[in-house]
Amino acid sequence: MAIAADLLRGHTDTIILGQLMHGDSYGYSINRVIQQITQGEYELKEATLYTAFRRLEQNGFIVSYWGDENTGARRRYYHITSAGRAYYENLLAEWEYSRNIIEQLIR
């Protein structure tokens, strides 16, 4: 069964920040990890991913920098800030609260 995009759409920031909690990364790698974790059931569209990166960076939750790859194209890496860590923890708390309410409503 495929995951409905609408179900996860409001959690894009949480998903991205959750990946960055493990360390700095770049867009393609983050999306690849998401696909691996979900066994190919979910991936972020490129436009969604990079729109989220811009929004998170504008709000001070992440910072970006260019990698210094010796081969291939240069990659823009993203790093979660302390404000981003706090925001992520808040988003997790909101998710838990919402999940509990939804479970009560549908059971």
Backbone as CSV, one residue per row, in Angstrom:
resi,resn,N_x,N_y,N_z,CA_x,CA_y,CA_z,C_x,C_y,C_z
1,MET,0.848,-1.170,0.000,0.000,0.000,0.000,0.898,1.239,0.000
2,ALA,0.664,2.151,-0.897,1.454,3.371,-0.991,0.976,4.376,0.057
3,ILE,1.901,5.192,0.512,1.579,6.236,1.487,1.005,7.418,0.730
4,ALA,-0.148,7.896,1.149,-0.758,9.050,0.507,0.085,10.291,0.784
5,ALA,0.404,11.017,-0.255,1.220,12.220,-0.107,0.557,13.216,0.832
6,ASP,-0.762,13.304,0.791,-1.479,14.244,1.657,-1.249,13.928,3.135
7,LEU,-1.079,12.670,3.452,-0.886,12.266,4.835,0.431,12.808,5.394
8,LEU,1.453,12.903,4.569,2.771,13.334,5.029,3.122,14.772,4.677
9,ARG,2.325,15.401,3.846,2.656,16.729,3.329,2.970,17.729,4.443
10,GLY,2.218,17.738,5.497,2.434,18.696,6.575,3.624,18.371,7.456
11,HIS,4.306,17.273,7.171,5.414,16.843,8.009,6.760,16.880,7.289
12,THR,6.812,17.575,6.159,8.041,17.655,5.374,9.195,18.229,6.195
13,ASP,8.935,19.324,6.911,9.987,19.926,7.720,10.494,18.948,8.770
14,THR,9.578,18.250,9.426,9.957,17.292,10.459,10.816,16.182,9.876
15,ILE,10.436,15.683,8.718,11.181,14.603,8.064,12.592,15.067,7.713
16,ILE,12.704,16.241,7.122,14.017,16.761,6.728,14.881,17.035,7.954
17,LEU,14.318,17.723,8.938,15.087,18.029,10.142,15.491,16.748,10.870
18,GLY,14.617,15.759,10.855,14.944,14.478,11.477,16.159,13.845,10.835
19,GLN,16.267,13.959,9.525,17.443,13.417,8.839,18.694,14.227,9.177
20,LEU,18.534,15.541,9.273,19.684,16.390,9.586,20.131,16.260,11.038
21,MET,19.275,15.732,11.898,19.677,15.477,13.288,20.805,14.439,13.321
22,HIS,20.909,13.615,12.277,21.949,12.584,12.201,23.258,13.126,11.639
23,GLY,23.224,14.340,11.100,24.434,14.935,10.541,24.137,15.703,9.274
24,ASP,25.084,16.509,8.859,24.932,17.313,7.653,24.722,16.402,6.449
25,SER,23.940,16.887,5.503,23.678,16.101,4.306,23.227,17.015,3.186
26,TYR,23.016,16.442,2.018,22.560,17.184,0.853,21.256,16.563,0.351
27,GLY,20.559,17.283,-0.504,19.211,16.912,-0.914,19.048,15.505,-1.439
28,TYR,19.868,15.123,-2.395,19.730,13.807,-3.001,19.921,12.716,-1.954
29,SER,20.891,12.888,-1.093,21.169,11.887,-0.066,20.014,11.773,0.925
30,ILE,19.466,12.904,1.338,18.324,12.885,2.256,17.162,12.140,1.628
31,ASN,16.874,12.431,0.370,15.761,11.760,-0.304,16.025,10.269,-0.461
32,ARG,17.267,9.903,-0.732,17.619,8.485,-0.857,17.412,7.751,0.470
33,VAL,17.786,8.383,1.572,17.589,7.775,2.892,16.102,7.617,3.184
34,ILE,15.312,8.628,2.845,13.856,8.541,3.036,13.298,7.350,2.254
35,GLN,13.744,7.183,1.027,13.290,6.050,0.217,13.718,4.727,0.835
36,GLN,14.932,4.671,1.353,15.415,3.433,1.966,14.633,3.104,3.230
37,ILE,14.419,4.101,4.076,13.696,3.884,5.331,12.280,3.389,5.065
38,THR,11.645,3.948,4.027,10.262,3.576,3.717,10.179,2.442,2.703
39,GLN,11.318,1.836,2.398,11.388,0.736,1.434,10.731,1.116,0.104
40,GLY,11.021,2.346,-0.325,10.538,2.833,-1.612,9.095,3.302,-1.627
41,GLU,8.454,3.318,-0.479,7.042,3.714,-0.414,6.849,5.231,-0.464
42,TYR,7.895,5.990,-0.128,7.739,7.441,-0.071,9.039,8.120,-0.484
43,GLU,8.911,9.200,-1.184,10.024,10.077,-1.501,9.485,11.481,-1.637
44,LEU,10.328,12.441,-1.372,9.933,13.836,-1.539,10.207,14.252,-2.969
45,LYS,9.276,14.966,-3.552,9.511,15.519,-4.880,10.623,16.560,-4.743
46,GLU,11.439,16.666,-5.773,12.576,17.580,-5.732,12.142,19.014,-5.420
47,ALA,11.063,19.472,-6.044,10.575,20.837,-5.800,10.156,21.013,-4.343
48,THR,9.505,20.013,-3.774,9.088,20.067,-2.373,10.300,20.124,-1.458
49,LEU,11.285,19.297,-1.741,12.489,19.224,-0.931,13.222,20.560,-0.913
50,TYR,13.466,21.135,-2.069,14.254,22.358,-2.133,13.465,23.585,-1.687
51,THR,12.148,23.558,-1.837,11.316,24.624,-1.270,11.402,24.576,0.250
52,ALA,11.361,23.382,0.808,11.483,23.228,2.257,12.855,23.690,2.741
53,PHE,13.917,23.343,2.003,15.250,23.801,2.380,15.299,25.326,2.447
54,ARG,14.757,25.998,1.435,14.763,27.468,1.413,13.990,28.024,2.603
55,ARG,12.820,27.474,2.871,11.985,27.950,3.976,12.698,27.733,5.318
56,LEU,13.267,26.545,5.501,13.960,26.246,6.753,15.176,27.143,6.946
57,GLU,15.871,27.428,5.842,17.041,28.297,5.936,16.637,29.740,6.220
58,GLN,15.588,30.219,5.569,15.122,31.581,5.801,14.681,31.779,7.247
59,ASN,14.170,30.728,7.859,13.703,30.809,9.244,14.816,30.532,10.259
60,GLY,16.019,30.275,9.779,17.149,30.073,10.674,17.241,28.685,11.281
61,PHE,16.512,27.717,10.727,16.518,26.360,11.268,17.630,25.499,10.674
62,ILE,18.107,25.879,9.509,19.240,25.196,8.879,20.130,26.255,8.241
63,VAL,21.369,25.868,7.982,22.280,26.691,7.183,22.835,25.791,6.089
64,SER,23.194,26.397,4.977,23.737,25.610,3.871,25.156,26.067,3.565
65,TYR,25.890,25.162,2.968,27.252,25.466,2.535,27.599,24.531,1.386
66,TRP,28.559,24.959,0.588,28.990,24.160,-0.543,30.056,23.167,-0.092
67,GLY,29.889,21.928,-0.519,30.889,20.910,-0.236,32.112,21.115,-1.105
68,ASP,33.163,20.431,-0.781,34.395,20.570,-1.559,34.757,19.262,-2.249
69,GLU,33.774,18.691,-2.942,33.991,17.437,-3.664,35.093,17.614,-4.707
70,ASN,35.925,16.613,-4.806,37.010,16.649,-5.792,36.553,16.165,-7.163
71,THR,35.508,15.365,-7.188,34.985,14.857,-8.460,33.493,15.108,-8.526
72,GLY,32.991,15.283,-9.713,31.555,15.484,-9.906,31.121,16.889,-9.532
73,ALA,29.826,17.067,-9.539,29.251,18.376,-9.247,29.375,18.705,-7.759
74,ARG,29.535,19.984,-7.463,29.556,20.418,-6.069,28.166,20.247,-5.480
75,ARG,28.130,19.902,-4.223,26.856,19.689,-3.543,26.663,20.753,-2.475
76,ARG,25.396,21.168,-2.334,25.043,22.094,-1.258,24.609,21.237,-0.073
77,TYR,25.334,21.370,1.011,25.041,20.626,2.226,24.210,21.486,3.164
78,TYR,23.461,20.806,4.019,22.608,21.486,4.982,22.966,21.015,6.383
79,HIS,22.952,21.966,7.306,23.296,21.722,8.703,22.174,22.282,9.579
80,ILE,21.709,21.496,10.527,20.651,21.961,11.421,21.258,22.863,12.500
81,THR,20.602,23.973,12.780,21.073,24.920,13.792,20.463,24.561,15.142
82,SER,20.887,25.247,16.177,20.287,25.007,17.497,18.810,25.391,17.479
83,ALA,18.461,26.446,16.750,17.041,26.815,16.608,16.291,25.720,15.858
84,GLY,16.947,25.108,14.882,16.343,24.014,14.130,16.115,22.791,14.994
85,ARG,17.047,22.519,15.904,16.881,21.390,16.829,15.681,21.620,17.744
86,ALA,15.550,22.840,18.239,14.412,23.171,19.104,13.100,23.073,18.313
87,TYR,13.113,23.565,17.089,11.927,23.490,16.229,11.561,22.038,15.963
88,TYR,12.553,21.204,15.690,12.322,19.780,15.456,11.680,19.126,16.682
89,GLU,12.191,19.419,17.856,11.614,18.851,19.087,10.170,19.294,19.256
90,ASN,9.872,20.546,18.917,8.504,21.047,18.982,7.611,20.327,17.976
91,LEU,8.122,20.135,16.763,7.351,19.426,15.739,7.068,17.984,16.154
92,LEU,8.048,17.341,16.794,7.826,15.975,17.279,6.735,15.936,18.336
93,ALA,6.752,16.904,19.245,5.725,16.970,20.287,4.350,17.180,19.657
94,GLU,4.266,18.064,18.670,3.001,18.296,17.964,2.527,17.021,17.271
95,TRP,3.473,16.291,16.652,3.136,15.043,15.967,2.565,14.026,16.954
96,GLU,3.217,13.855,18.085,2.745,12.898,19.091,1.349,13.262,19.579
97,TYR,1.134,14.530,19.852,-0.173,14.998,20.298,-1.237,14.724,19.231
98,SER,-0.923,15.087,17.989,-1.870,14.887,16.885,-2.148,13.408,16.654
99,ARG,-1.108,12.594,16.711,-1.259,11.152,16.502,-2.193,10.551,17.552
100,ASN,-2.017,10.971,18.792,-2.879,10.464,19.863,-4.332,10.862,19.650
101,ILE,-4.565,12.102,19.256,-5.935,12.573,19.009,-6.548,11.804,17.838
102,ILE,-5.806,11.645,16.757,-6.324,10.927,15.580,-6.634,9.485,15.927
103,GLU,-5.759,8.833,16.694,-6.025,7.460,17.099,-7.322,7.353,17.894
104,GLN,-7.559,8.321,18.767,-8.798,8.321,19.541,-10.018,8.497,18.631
105,LEU,-9.865,9.312,17.622,-10.993,9.605,16.729,-11.335,8.453,15.785
106,ILE,-10.348,7.668,15.406,-10.630,6.635,14.398,-10.799,5.244,14.997
107,ARG,-10.600,5.082,16.256,-10.756,3.757,16.866,-12.090,3.619,17.542
